[in-house]
Amino acid sequence: MSVPLGVAAYRTELRRKGGILALGVAAVVALSGGVLLVLPGRITGVSGFALVIAACPLLVAFGVPITAGANAIVLGVGSSLALWFVLGQLAAHRATRRPVADWKDWRSVMLPFSLAMVLGGFAGFALFALSVL
């Protein structure tokens, strides 16, 4: 692998940008879900809601399906995106423990974190839905 500025510079860049990348991906998924939510149709609404819950799993913890107040939405989205940033930074730190690390290593560390966040959001929503029924 040829690294233009050297291995140390590449590792530093990965550590600096890991959280920003995770935050950016989550924000794009949340915005896509928000756009789908406002479009007419049942399929777009359900898929938009699924994307929003995947990107912002802490919304359920703030009671967003019931309390759709602006404070709950802002706190849920803000805390979810902050958590994505922290997980991205943690993944970057773990991936750069190896002497030569790249974005592929970051993705392999970030994937379990992402799955846990998304599944946690859906599990929280399922528990919420079962408690309301």
N, CA, C and O atoms as CSV, one atom per row, in Angstrom:
chain,resi,resn,atom,element,x,y,z
A,1,MET,N,N,0.846,-1.174,0.000
A,1,MET,CA,C,0.000,0.000,0.000
A,1,MET,C,C,0.890,1.235,0.000
A,1,MET,O,O,1.773,1.367,0.848
A,2,SER,N,N,0.664,2.129,-0.936
A,2,SER,CA,C,1.435,3.352,-1.027
A,2,SER,C,C,0.674,4.482,-0.334
A,2,SER,O,O,-0.470,4.770,-0.683
A,3,VAL,N,N,1.304,5.110,0.633
A,3,VAL,CA,C,0.696,6.207,1.380
A,3,VAL,C,C,1.489,7.467,1.085
A,3,VAL,O,O,2.662,7.543,1.451
A,4,PRO,N,N,0.881,8.476,0.426
A,4,PRO,CA,C,1.627,9.656,-0.015
A,4,PRO,C,C,2.349,10.410,1.113
A,4,PRO,O,O,3.527,10.733,0.957
A,5,LEU,N,N,1.700,10.696,2.218
A,5,LEU,CA,C,2.315,11.480,3.287
A,5,LEU,C,C,2.903,10.622,4.400
A,5,LEU,O,O,3.436,11.147,5.378
A,6,GLY,N,N,2.809,9.324,4.253
A,6,GLY,CA,C,3.364,8.431,5.261
A,6,GLY,C,C,2.276,7.787,6.108
A,6,GLY,O,O,1.138,8.252,6.157
A,7,VAL,N,N,2.657,6.713,6.769
A,7,VAL,CA,C,1.716,5.925,7.552
A,7,VAL,C,C,1.211,6.710,8.753
A,7,VAL,O,O,0.026,6.642,9.080
A,8,ALA,N,N,2.091,7.451,9.413
A,8,ALA,CA,C,1.692,8.205,10.603
A,8,ALA,C,C,0.667,9.282,10.247
A,8,ALA,O,O,-0.299,9.479,10.985
A,9,ALA,N,N,0.863,9.970,9.140
A,9,ALA,CA,C,-0.085,11.003,8.713
A,9,ALA,C,C,-1.428,10.387,8.360
A,9,ALA,O,O,-2.476,10.968,8.646
A,10,TYR,N,N,-1.403,9.221,7.744
A,10,TYR,CA,C,-2.647,8.552,7.369
A,10,TYR,C,C,-3.410,8.117,8.609
A,10,TYR,O,O,-4.632,8.257,8.665
A,11,ARG,N,N,-2.703,7.589,9.608
A,11,ARG,CA,C,-3.333,7.183,10.864
A,11,ARG,C,C,-3.925,8.391,11.574
A,11,ARG,O,O,-5.023,8.306,12.125
A,12,THR,N,N,-3.217,9.509,11.570
A,12,THR,CA,C,-3.712,10.734,12.197
A,12,THR,C,C,-4.964,11.230,11.497
A,12,THR,O,O,-5.918,11.660,12.147
A,13,GLU,N,N,-4.962,11.171,10.178
A,13,GLU,CA,C,-6.147,11.582,9.415
A,13,GLU,C,C,-7.334,10.684,9.727
A,13,GLU,O,O,-8.456,11.169,9.880
A,14,LEU,N,N,-7.102,9.396,9.822
A,14,LEU,CA,C,-8.176,8.462,10.142
A,14,LEU,C,C,-8.740,8.758,11.527
A,14,LEU,O,O,-9.955,8.717,11.722
A,15,ARG,N,N,-7.881,9.053,12.477
A,15,ARG,CA,C,-8.346,9.377,13.829
A,15,ARG,C,C,-9.095,10.701,13.870
A,15,ARG,O,O,-10.035,10.857,14.649
A,16,ARG,N,N,-8.693,11.648,13.047
A,16,ARG,CA,C,-9.377,12.944,13.030
A,16,ARG,C,C,-10.738,12.871,12.361
A,16,ARG,O,O,-11.682,13.538,12.784
A,17,LYS,N,N,-10.840,12.059,11.314
A,17,LYS,CA,C,-12.056,12.082,10.501
A,17,LYS,C,C,-13.007,10.920,10.755
A,17,LYS,O,O,-14.078,10.877,10.149
A,18,GLY,N,N,-12.659,9.975,11.626
A,18,GLY,CA,C,-13.521,8.817,11.866
A,18,GLY,C,C,-14.883,9.196,12.422
A,18,GLY,O,O,-15.908,8.711,11.943
A,19,GLY,N,N,-14.900,10.055,13.424
A,19,GLY,CA,C,-16.165,10.484,14.016
A,19,GLY,C,C,-16.987,11.340,13.073
A,19,GLY,O,O,-18.213,11.239,13.033
A,20,ILE,N,N,-16.300,12.186,12.311
A,20,ILE,CA,C,-17.012,13.050,11.363
A,20,ILE,C,C,-17.674,12.218,10.270
A,20,ILE,O,O,-18.791,12.519,9.848
A,21,LEU,N,N,-16.988,11.173,9.812
A,21,LEU,CA,C,-17.571,10.307,8.789
A,21,LEU,C,C,-18.809,9.583,9.327
A,21,LEU,O,O,-19.838,9.519,8.655
A,22,ALA,N,N,-18.703,9.040,10.540
A,22,ALA,CA,C,-19.860,8.352,11.129
A,22,ALA,C,C,-21.026,9.322,11.322
A,22,ALA,O,O,-22.175,8.978,11.042
A,23,LEU,N,N,-20.735,10.516,11.794
A,23,LEU,CA,C,-21.761,11.540,11.977
A,23,LEU,C,C,-22.391,11.927,10.644
A,23,LEU,O,O,-23.610,12.073,10.550
A,24,GLY,N,N,-21.567,12.094,9.619
A,24,GLY,CA,C,-22.080,12.471,8.299
A,24,GLY,C,C,-22.979,11.409,7.691
A,24,GLY,O,O,-24.021,11.728,7.119
A,25,VAL,N,N,-22.583,10.150,7.812
A,25,VAL,CA,C,-23.412,9.065,7.274
A,25,VAL,C,C,-24.747,9.014,8.006
A,25,VAL,O,O,-25.796,8.872,7.377
A,26,ALA,N,N,-24.712,9.129,9.331
A,26,ALA,CA,C,-25.962,9.108,10.102
A,26,ALA,C,C,-26.850,10.293,9.734
A,26,ALA,O,O,-28.067,10.143,9.633
A,27,ALA,N,N,-26.261,11.458,9.535
A,27,ALA,CA,C,-27.042,12.638,9.167
A,27,ALA,C,C,-27.684,12.480,7.795
A,27,ALA,O,O,-28.835,12.870,7.598
A,28,VAL,N,N,-26.952,11.914,6.851
A,28,VAL,CA,C,-27.512,11.701,5.505
A,28,VAL,C,C,-28.667,10.696,5.557
A,28,VAL,O,O,-29.690,10.887,4.900
A,29,VAL,N,N,-28.499,9.630,6.335
A,29,VAL,CA,C,-29.570,8.636,6.466
A,29,VAL,C,C,-30.790,9.271,7.140
A,29,VAL,O,O,-31.922,9.026,6.723
A,30,ALA,N,N,-30.567,10.087,8.180
A,30,ALA,CA,C,-31.680,10.741,8.873
A,30,ALA,C,C,-32.400,11.731,7.948
A,30,ALA,O,O,-33.629,11.789,7.939
A,31,LEU,N,N,-31.649,12.496,7.184
A,31,LEU,CA,C,-32.279,13.441,6.252
A,31,LEU,C,C,-33.047,12.718,5.153
A,31,LEU,O,O,-34.125,13.161,4.754
A,32,SER,N,N,-32.504,11.617,4.666
A,32,SER,CA,C,-33.217,10.827,3.658
A,32,SER,C,C,-34.520,10.291,4.230
A,32,SER,O,O,-35.557,10.321,3.567
A,33,GLY,N,N,-34.464,9.802,5.457
A,33,GLY,CA,C,-35.678,9.321,6.108
A,33,GLY,C,C,-36.674,10.430,6.337
A,33,GLY,O,O,-37.877,10.223,6.179
A,34,GLY,N,N,-36.196,11.610,6.708
A,34,GLY,CA,C,-37.100,12.752,6.899
A,34,GLY,C,C,-37.788,13.167,5.617
A,34,GLY,O,O,-38.969,13.514,5.624
A,35,VAL,N,N,-37.056,13.132,4.516
A,35,VAL,CA,C,-37.662,13.462,3.218
A,35,VAL,C,C,-38.728,12.430,2.860
A,35,VAL,O,O,-39.810,12.784,2.393
A,36,LEU,N,N,-38.416,11.151,3.079
A,36,LEU,CA,C,-39.396,10.105,2.778
A,36,LEU,C,C,-40.630,10.205,3.670
A,36,LEU,O,O,-41.731,9.855,3.246
A,37,LEU,N,N,-40.452,10.683,4.906
A,37,LEU,CA,C,-41.598,10.824,5.811
A,37,LEU,C,C,-42.601,11.859,5.320
A,37,LEU,O,O,-43.806,11.680,5.498
A,38,VAL,N,N,-42.131,12.922,4.714
A,38,VAL,CA,C,-43.055,13.970,4.278
A,38,VAL,C,C,-43.672,13.688,2.912
A,38,VAL,O,O,-44.639,14.343,2.523
A,39,LEU,N,N,-43.123,12.719,2.182
A,39,LEU,CA,C,-43.724,12.359,0.900
A,39,LEU,C,C,-45.011,11.575,1.132
A,39,LEU,O,O,-45.116,10.843,2.116
A,40,PRO,N,N,-45.991,11.718,0.242
A,40,PRO,CA,C,-47.228,10.969,0.435
A,40,PRO,C,C,-47.043,9.475,0.136
A,40,PRO,O,O,-46.254,9.085,-0.724
A,41,GLY,N,N,-47.781,8.674,0.861
A,41,GLY,CA,C,-47.739,7.233,0.625
A,41,GLY,C,C,-47.326,6.465,1.863
A,41,GLY,O,O,-46.538,6.931,2.686
A,42,ARG,N,N,-47.881,5.283,1.963
A,42,ARG,CA,C,-47.623,4.436,3.112
A,42,ARG,C,C,-46.221,3.837,3.069
A,42,ARG,O,O,-45.539,3.773,4.092
A,43,ILE,N,N,-45.792,3.397,1.885
A,43,ILE,CA,C,-44.472,2.774,1.751
A,43,ILE,C,C,-43.372,3.784,2.060
A,43,ILE,O,O,-42.429,3.465,2.785
A,44,THR,N,N,-43.478,4.983,1.527
A,44,THR,CA,C,-42.457,5.988,1.792
A,44,THR,C,C,-42.455,6.393,3.262
A,44,THR,O,O,-41.393,6.658,3.825
A,45,GLY,N,N,-43.607,6.444,3.879
A,45,GLY,CA,C,-43.679,6.780,5.298
A,45,GLY,C,C,-43.024,5.739,6.175
A,45,GLY,O,O,-42.267,6.076,7.086
A,46,VAL,N,N,-43.307,4.480,5.911
A,46,VAL,CA,C,-42.725,3.400,6.717
A,46,VAL,C,C,-41.222,3.320,6.501
A,46,VAL,O,O,-40.462,3.185,7.460
A,47,SER,N,N,-40.788,3.404,5.246
A,47,SER,CA,C,-39.343,3.333,4.996
A,47,SER,C,C,-38.639,4.580,5.539
A,47,SER,O,O,-37.514,4.481,6.029
A,48,GLY,N,N,-39.270,5.732,5.462
A,48,GLY,CA,C,-38.689,6.942,6.036
A,48,GLY,C,C,-38.569,6.845,7.542
A,48,GLY,O,O,-37.554,7.243,8.113
A,49,PHE,N,N,-39.610,6.312,8.197
A,49,PHE,CA,C,-39.557,6.130,9.644
A,49,PHE,C,C,-38.458,5.148,10.027
A,49,PHE,O,O,-37.754,5.357,11.014
A,50,ALA,N,N,-38.306,4.075,9.249
A,50,ALA,CA,C,-37.254,3.097,9.524
A,50,ALA,C,C,-35.869,3.735,9.383
A,50,ALA,O,O,-34.981,3.465,10.192
A,51,LEU,N,N,-35.680,4.563,8.380
A,51,LEU,CA,C,-34.389,5.232,8.209
A,51,LEU,C,C,-34.111,6.222,9.335
A,51,LEU,O,O,-32.977,6.331,9.803
A,52,VAL,N,N,-35.142,6.942,9.771
A,52,VAL,CA,C,-34.955,7.890,10.871
A,52,VAL,C,C,-34.608,7.153,12.157
A,52,VAL,O,O,-33.724,7.590,12.895
A,53,ILE,N,N,-35.288,6.043,12.440
A,53,ILE,CA,C,-34.989,5.266,13.648
A,53,ILE,C,C,-33.595,4.635,13.546
A,53,ILE,O,O,-32.889,4.534,14.549
A,54,ALA,N,N,-33.198,4.213,12.348
A,54,ALA,CA,C,-31.858,3.644,12.181
A,54,ALA,C,C,-30.782,4.702,12.421
A,54,ALA,O,O,-29.754,4.410,13.031
A,55,ALA,N,N,-31.008,5.911,11.952
A,55,ALA,CA,C,-30.019,6.972,12.105
A,55,ALA,C,C,-30.068,7.620,13.486
A,55,ALA,O,O,-29.044,8.077,13.992
A,56,CYS,N,N,-31.235,7.662,14.089
A,56,CYS,CA,C,-31.412,8.322,15.393
A,56,CYS,C,C,-32.107,7.372,16.364
A,56,CYS,O,O,-33.268,7.592,16.708
A,57,PRO,N,N,-31.424,6.324,16.811
A,57,PRO,CA,C,-32.079,5.329,17.652
A,57,PRO,C,C,-32.473,5.842,19.035
A,57,PRO,O,O,-33.314,5.232,19.694
A,58,LEU,N,N,-31.892,6.935,19.483
A,58,LEU,CA,C,-32.249,7.459,20.797
A,58,LEU,C,C,-33.539,8.267,20.782
A,58,LEU,O,O,-33.998,8.711,21.834
A,59,LEU,N,N,-34.131,8.464,19.610
A,59,LEU,CA,C,-35.428,9.141,19.552
A,59,LEU,C,C,-36.470,8.397,20.378
A,59,LEU,O,O,-37.299,9.015,21.045
A,60,VAL,N,N,-36.425,7.081,20.331
A,60,VAL,CA,C,-37.394,6.270,21.064
A,60,VAL,C,C,-37.217,6.481,22.566
A,60,VAL,O,O,-38.202,6.495,23.305
A,61,ALA,N,N,-35.993,6.642,23.020
A,61,ALA,CA,C,-35.736,6.868,24.442
A,61,ALA,C,C,-36.332,8.196,24.914
A,61,ALA,O,O,-36.666,8.341,26.089
A,62,PHE,N,N,-36.464,9.147,24.018
A,62,PHE,CA,C,-37.070,10.424,24.357
A,62,PHE,C,C,-38.568,10.438,24.078
A,62,PHE,O,O,-39.206,11.486,24.180
A,63,GLY,N,N,-39.132,9.294,23.729
A,63,GLY,CA,C,-40.572,9.154,23.555
A,63,GLY,C,C,-41.134,9.821,22.323
A,63,GLY,O,O,-42.262,10.313,22.351
A,64,VAL,N,N,-40.385,9.850,21.254
A,64,VAL,CA,C,-40.808,10.593,20.067
A,64,VAL,C,C,-42.089,10.073,19.414
A,64,VAL,O,O,-42.871,10.901,18.946
A,65,PRO,N,N,-42.362,8.789,19.345
A,65,PRO,CA,C,-43.638,8.430,18.723
A,65,PRO,C,C,-44.861,8.986,19.460
A,65,PRO,O,O,-45.884,9.257,18.831
A,66,ILE,N,N,-44.770,9.159,20.778
A,66,ILE,CA,C,-45.901,9.707,21.529
A,66,ILE,C,C,-45.765,11.214,21.696
A,66,ILE,O,O,-46.660,11.969,21.315
A,67,THR,N,N,-44.655,11.648,22.260
A,67,THR,CA,C,-44.442,13.079,22.464
A,67,THR,C,C,-43.637,13.620,21.303
A,67,THR,O,O,-42.416,13.473,21.257
A,68,ALA,N,N,-44.313,14.237,20.380
A,68,ALA,CA,C,-43.642,14.755,19.188
A,68,ALA,C,C,-43.291,16.226,19.376
A,68,ALA,O,O,-43.304,16.999,18.418
A,69,GLY,N,N,-42.978,16.612,20.609
A,69,GLY,CA,C,-42.592,17.987,20.870
A,69,GLY,C,C,-41.223,18.292,20.293
A,69,GLY,O,O,-40.405,17.399,20.071
A,70,ALA,N,N,-40.996,19.568,20.057
A,70,ALA,CA,C,-39.728,19.977,19.451
A,70,ALA,C,C,-38.552,19.654,20.369
A,70,ALA,O,O,-37.484,19.274,19.889
A,71,ASN,N,N,-38.735,19.799,21.678
A,71,ASN,CA,C,-37.637,19.506,22.607
A,71,ASN,C,C,-37.230,18.041,22.544
A,71,ASN,O,O,-36.041,17.724,22.504
A,72,ALA,N,N,-38.217,17.144,22.536
A,72,ALA,CA,C,-37.909,15.713,22.492
A,72,ALA,C,C,-37.209,15.340,21.187
A,72,ALA,O,O,-36.277,14.535,21.188
A,73,ILE,N,N,-37.649,15.913,20.095
A,73,ILE,CA,C,-37.032,15.610,18.798
A,73,ILE,C,C,-35.605,16.147,18.744
A,73,ILE,O,O,-34.695,15.445,18.303
A,74,VAL,N,N,-35.405,17.372,19.185
A,74,VAL,CA,C,-34.063,17.963,19.155
A,74,VAL,C,C,-33.118,17.189,20.070
A,74,VAL,O,O,-31.984,16.907,19.686
A,75,LEU,N,N,-33.567,16.845,21.269
A,75,LEU,CA,C,-32.724,16.083,22.189
A,75,LEU,C,C,-32.426,14.685,21.650
A,75,LEU,O,O,-31.296,14.210,21.758
A,76,GLY,N,N,-33.422,14.030,21.076
A,76,GLY,CA,C,-33.226,12.687,20.532
A,76,GLY,C,C,-32.281,12.670,19.352
A,76,GLY,O,O,-31.380,11.834,19.281
A,77,VAL,N,N,-32.481,13.581,18.434
A,77,VAL,CA,C,-31.614,13.651,17.255
A,77,VAL,C,C,-30.204,14.079,17.654
A,77,VAL,O,O,-29.221,13.491,17.203
A,78,GLY,N,N,-30.109,15.098,18.494
A,78,GLY,CA,C,-28.799,15.585,18.924
A,78,GLY,C,C,-27.996,14.539,19.669
A,78,GLY,O,O,-26.806,14.365,19.407
A,79,SER,N,N,-28.637,13.838,20.597
A,79,SER,CA,C,-27.907,12.817,21.354
A,79,SER,C,C,-27.553,11.619,20.479
A,79,SER,O,O,-26.495,11.017,20.663
A,80,SER,N,N,-28.413,11.264,19.538
A,80,SER,CA,C,-28.097,10.167,18.621
A,80,SER,C,C,-26.905,10.505,17.740
A,80,SER,O,O,-26.000,9.689,17.567
A,81,LEU,N,N,-26.906,11.710,17.187
A,81,LEU,CA,C,-25.796,12.108,16.324
A,81,LEU,C,C,-24.503,12.248,17.123
A,81,LEU,O,O,-23.427,11.926,16.618
A,82,ALA,N,N,-24.598,12.724,18.363
A,82,ALA,CA,C,-23.401,12.793,19.209
A,82,ALA,C,C,-22.864,11.391,19.492
A,82,ALA,O,O,-21.652,11.175,19.498
A,83,LEU,N,N,-23.767,10.446,19.724
A,83,LEU,CA,C,-23.337,9.076,19.967
A,83,LEU,C,C,-22.687,8.477,18.730
A,83,LEU,O,O,-21.711,7.736,18.845
A,84,TRP,N,N,-23.216,8.787,17.538
A,84,TRP,CA,C,-22.592,8.308,16.305
A,84,TRP,C,C,-21.171,8.850,16.188
A,84,TRP,O,O,-20.254,8.129,15.796
A,85,PHE,N,N,-20.996,10.132,16.534
A,85,PHE,CA,C,-19.660,10.728,16.471
A,85,PHE,C,C,-18.700,10.018,17.425
A,85,PHE,O,O,-17.573,9.691,17.053
A,86,VAL,N,N,-19.154,9.785,18.650
A,86,VAL,CA,C,-18.312,9.110,19.642
A,86,VAL,C,C,-17.947,7.701,19.167
A,86,VAL,O,O,-16.796,7.281,19.293
A,87,LEU,N,N,-18.919,6.976,18.625
A,87,LEU,CA,C,-18.631,5.627,18.131
A,87,LEU,C,C,-17.673,5.652,16.943
A,87,LEU,O,O,-16.822,4.772,16.815
A,88,GLY,N,N,-17.805,6.647,16.078
A,88,GLY,CA,C,-16.876,6.789,14.958
A,88,GLY,C,C,-15.460,7.067,15.433
A,88,GLY,O,O,-14.497,6.546,14.871
A,89,GLN,N,N,-15.334,7.894,16.472
A,89,GLN,CA,C,-14.016,8.168,17.033
A,89,GLN,C,C,-13.445,6.935,17.715
A,89,GLN,O,O,-12.252,6.653,17.601
A,90,LEU,N,N,-14.292,6.203,18.423
A,90,LEU,CA,C,-13.840,4.973,19.075
A,90,LEU,C,C,-13.385,3.950,18.038
A,90,LEU,O,O,-12.364,3.286,18.219
A,91,ALA,N,N,-14.140,3.827,16.963
A,91,ALA,CA,C,-13.751,2.905,15.888
A,91,ALA,C,C,-12.430,3.337,15.257
A,91,ALA,O,O,-11.595,2.493,14.932
A,92,ALA,N,N,-12.235,4.635,15.084
A,92,ALA,CA,C,-10.977,5.120,14.516
A,92,ALA,C,C,-9.813,4.818,15.460
A,92,ALA,O,O,-8.735,4.420,15.019
A,93,HIS,N,N,-10.037,5.007,16.746
A,93,HIS,CA,C,-8.980,4.720,17.715
A,93,HIS,C,C,-8.630,3.231,17.721
A,93,HIS,O,O,-7.457,2.860,17.744
A,94,ARG,N,N,-9.651,2.391,17.701
A,94,ARG,CA,C,-9.394,0.945,17.692
A,94,ARG,C,C,-8.766,0.488,16.381
A,94,ARG,O,O,-7.904,-0.391,16.383
A,95,ALA,N,N,-9.179,1.064,15.282
A,95,ALA,CA,C,-8.631,0.650,13.984
A,95,ALA,C,C,-7.168,1.059,13.850
A,95,ALA,O,O,-6.391,0.371,13.189
A,96,THR,N,N,-6.792,2.163,14.467
A,96,THR,CA,C,-5.414,2.641,14.319
A,96,THR,C,C,-4.478,2.071,15.377
A,96,THR,O,O,-3.349,2.543,15.511
A,97,ARG,N,N,-4.910,1.093,16.111
A,97,ARG,CA,C,-3.987,0.390,17.012
A,97,ARG,C,C,-2.953,-0.382,16.206
A,97,ARG,O,O,-1.817,-0.567,16.643
A,98,ARG,N,N,-3.363,-0.831,15.020
A,98,ARG,CA,C,-2.432,-1.520,14.134
A,98,ARG,C,C,-1.471,-0.489,13.548
A,98,ARG,O,O,-1.844,0.668,13.358
A,99,PRO,N,N,-0.253,-0.895,13.266
A,99,PRO,CA,C,0.719,0.068,12.709
A,99,PRO,C,C,0.286,0.653,11.373
A,99,PRO,O,O,0.474,1.846,11.131
A,100,VAL,N,N,-0.285,-0.163,10.511
A,100,VAL,CA,C,-0.765,0.317,9.222
A,100,VAL,C,C,-2.271,0.091,9.190
A,100,VAL,O,O,-2.739,-1.045,9.104
A,101,ALA,N,N,-3.020,1.186,9.260
A,101,ALA,CA,C,-4.479,1.096,9.284
A,101,ALA,C,C,-5.046,1.966,8.169
A,101,ALA,O,O,-4.459,2.981,7.792
A,102,ASP,N,N,-6.201,1.548,7.648
A,102,ASP,CA,C,-6.873,2.338,6.627
A,102,ASP,C,C,-8.370,2.349,6.911
A,102,ASP,O,O,-8.825,1.845,7.938
A,103,TRP,N,N,-9.126,2.929,5.986
A,103,TRP,CA,C,-10.560,3.066,6.187
A,103,TRP,C,C,-11.268,1.712,6.188
A,103,TRP,O,O,-12.339,1.568,6.778
A,104,LYS,N,N,-10.681,0.742,5.540
A,104,LYS,CA,C,-11.248,-0.607,5.579
A,104,LYS,C,C,-11.215,-1.152,7.008
A,104,LYS,O,O,-12.171,-1.788,7.451
A,105,ASP,N,N,-10.143,-0.910,7.713
A,105,ASP,CA,C,-10.062,-1.319,9.115
A,105,ASP,C,C,-11.089,-0.572,9.961
A,105,ASP,O,O,-11.718,-1.152,10.846
A,106,TRP,N,N,-11.252,0.723,9.682
A,106,TRP,CA,C,-12.245,1.517,10.399
A,106,TRP,C,C,-13.653,0.956,10.175
A,106,TRP,O,O,-14.435,0.827,11.117
A,107,ARG,N,N,-13.964,0.626,8.924
A,107,ARG,CA,C,-15.295,0.057,8.628
A,107,ARG,C,C,-15.497,-1.275,9.335
A,107,ARG,O,O,-16.596,-1.549,9.815
A,108,SER,N,N,-14.469,-2.106,9.411
A,108,SER,CA,C,-14.627,-3.404,10.060
A,108,SER,C,C,-14.848,-3.246,11.561
A,108,SER,O,O,-15.516,-4.080,12.171
A,109,VAL,N,N,-14.307,-2.209,12.157
A,109,VAL,CA,C,-14.554,-1.955,13.578
A,109,VAL,C,C,-15.903,-1.258,13.761
A,109,VAL,O,O,-16.607,-1.526,14.734
A,110,MET,N,N,-16.266,-0.374,12.843
A,110,MET,CA,C,-17.498,0.410,12.967
A,110,MET,C,C,-18.745,-0.415,12.686
A,110,MET,O,O,-19.816,-0.096,13.204
A,111,LEU,N,N,-18.634,-1.461,11.883
A,111,LEU,CA,C,-19.808,-2.254,11.516
A,111,LEU,C,C,-20.542,-2.846,12.724
A,111,LEU,O,O,-21.764,-2.720,12.792
A,112,PRO,N,N,-19.857,-3.486,13.682
A,112,PRO,CA,C,-20.598,-3.997,14.843
A,112,PRO,C,C,-21.252,-2.883,15.670
A,112,PRO,O,O,-22.353,-3.053,16.193
A,113,PHE,N,N,-20.563,-1.749,15.779
A,113,PHE,CA,C,-21.164,-0.613,16.493
A,113,PHE,C,C,-22.435,-0.140,15.791
A,113,PHE,O,O,-23.446,0.137,16.438
A,114,SER,N,N,-22.376,-0.051,14.473
A,114,SER,CA,C,-23.533,0.404,13.701
A,114,SER,C,C,-24.704,-0.563,13.835
A,114,SER,O,O,-25.844,-0.147,14.042
A,115,LEU,N,N,-24.413,-1.848,13.716
A,115,LEU,CA,C,-25.478,-2.843,13.857
A,115,LEU,C,C,-26.107,-2.790,15.239
A,115,LEU,O,O,-27.324,-2.908,15.374
A,116,ALA,N,N,-25.285,-2.613,16.266
A,116,ALA,CA,C,-25.818,-2.529,17.624
A,116,ALA,C,C,-26.703,-1.303,17.793
A,116,ALA,O,O,-27.751,-1.380,18.434
A,117,MET,N,N,-26.298,-0.180,17.229
A,117,MET,CA,C,-27.110,1.041,17.333
A,117,MET,C,C,-28.440,0.876,16.607
A,117,MET,O,O,-29.494,1.200,17.154
A,118,VAL,N,N,-28.392,0.379,15.392
A,118,VAL,CA,C,-29.613,0.244,14.593
A,118,VAL,C,C,-30.558,-0.781,15.222
A,118,VAL,O,O,-31.754,-0.525,15.366
A,119,LEU,N,N,-30.019,-1.930,15.592
A,119,LEU,CA,C,-30.864,-2.959,16.215
A,119,LEU,C,C,-31.400,-2.495,17.554
A,119,LEU,O,O,-32.528,-2.828,17.916
A,120,GLY,N,N,-30.617,-1.737,18.289
A,120,GLY,CA,C,-31.095,-1.179,19.549
A,120,GLY,C,C,-32.248,-0.210,19.339
A,120,GLY,O,O,-33.208,-0.213,20.111
A,121,GLY,N,N,-32.166,0.606,18.317
A,121,GLY,CA,C,-33.262,1.530,18.009
A,121,GLY,C,C,-34.535,0.793,17.627
A,121,GLY,O,O,-35.625,1.144,18.080
A,122,PHE,N,N,-34.394,-0.234,16.791
A,122,PHE,CA,C,-35.573,-1.000,16.389
A,122,PHE,C,C,-36.135,-1.812,17.547
A,122,PHE,O,O,-37.351,-1.955,17.667
A,123,ALA,N,N,-35.260,-2.348,18.407
A,123,ALA,CA,C,-35.735,-3.095,19.577
A,123,ALA,C,C,-36.470,-2.164,20.535
A,123,ALA,O,O,-37.499,-2.535,21.101
A,124,GLY,N,N,-35.946,-0.965,20.713
A,124,GLY,CA,C,-36.632,0.012,21.556
A,124,GLY,C,C,-37.992,0.384,20.996
A,124,GLY,O,O,-38.962,0.508,21.743
A,125,PHE,N,N,-38.066,0.563,19.686
A,125,PHE,CA,C,-39.353,0.876,19.077
A,125,PHE,C,C,-40.310,-0.302,19.183
A,125,PHE,O,O,-41.503,-0.102,19.412
A,126,ALA,N,N,-39.812,-1.534,19.020
A,126,ALA,CA,C,-40.672,-2.714,19.154
A,126,ALA,C,C,-41.222,-2.829,20.570
A,126,ALA,O,O,-42.399,-3.138,20.756
A,127,LEU,N,N,-40.377,-2.584,21.568
A,127,LEU,CA,C,-40.852,-2.610,22.954
A,127,LEU,C,C,-41.882,-1.510,23.196
A,127,LEU,O,O,-42.871,-1.719,23.899
A,128,PHE,N,N,-41.645,-0.359,22.619
A,128,PHE,CA,C,-42.607,0.726,22.730
A,128,PHE,C,C,-43.945,0.357,22.096
A,128,PHE,O,O,-45.006,0.575,22.683
A,129,ALA,N,N,-43.878,-0.207,20.885
A,129,ALA,CA,C,-45.112,-0.577,20.196
A,129,ALA,C,C,-45.873,-1.666,20.939
A,129,ALA,O,O,-47.102,-1.632,21.001
A,130,LEU,N,N,-45.153,-2.631,21.501
A,130,LEU,CA,C,-45.822,-3.684,22.267
A,130,LEU,C,C,-46.446,-3.150,23.549
A,130,LEU,O,O,-47.490,-3.641,23.977
A,131,SER,N,N,-45.832,-2.166,24.158
A,131,SER,CA,C,-46.388,-1.624,25.389
A,131,SER,C,C,-47.620,-0.771,25.120
A,131,SER,O,O,-48.498,-0.663,25.976
A,132,VAL,N,N,-47.691,-0.166,23.942
A,132,VAL,CA,C,-48.855,0.653,23.600
A,132,VAL,C,C,-50.032,-0.212,23.201
A,132,VAL,O,O,-51.180,0.137,23.478
A,133,LEU,N,N,-49.762,-1.345,22.546
A,133,LEU,CA,C,-50.845,-2.227,22.121
A,133,LEU,C,C,-51.456,-2.813,23.327
A,133,LEU,O,O,-52.398,-3.598,23.223
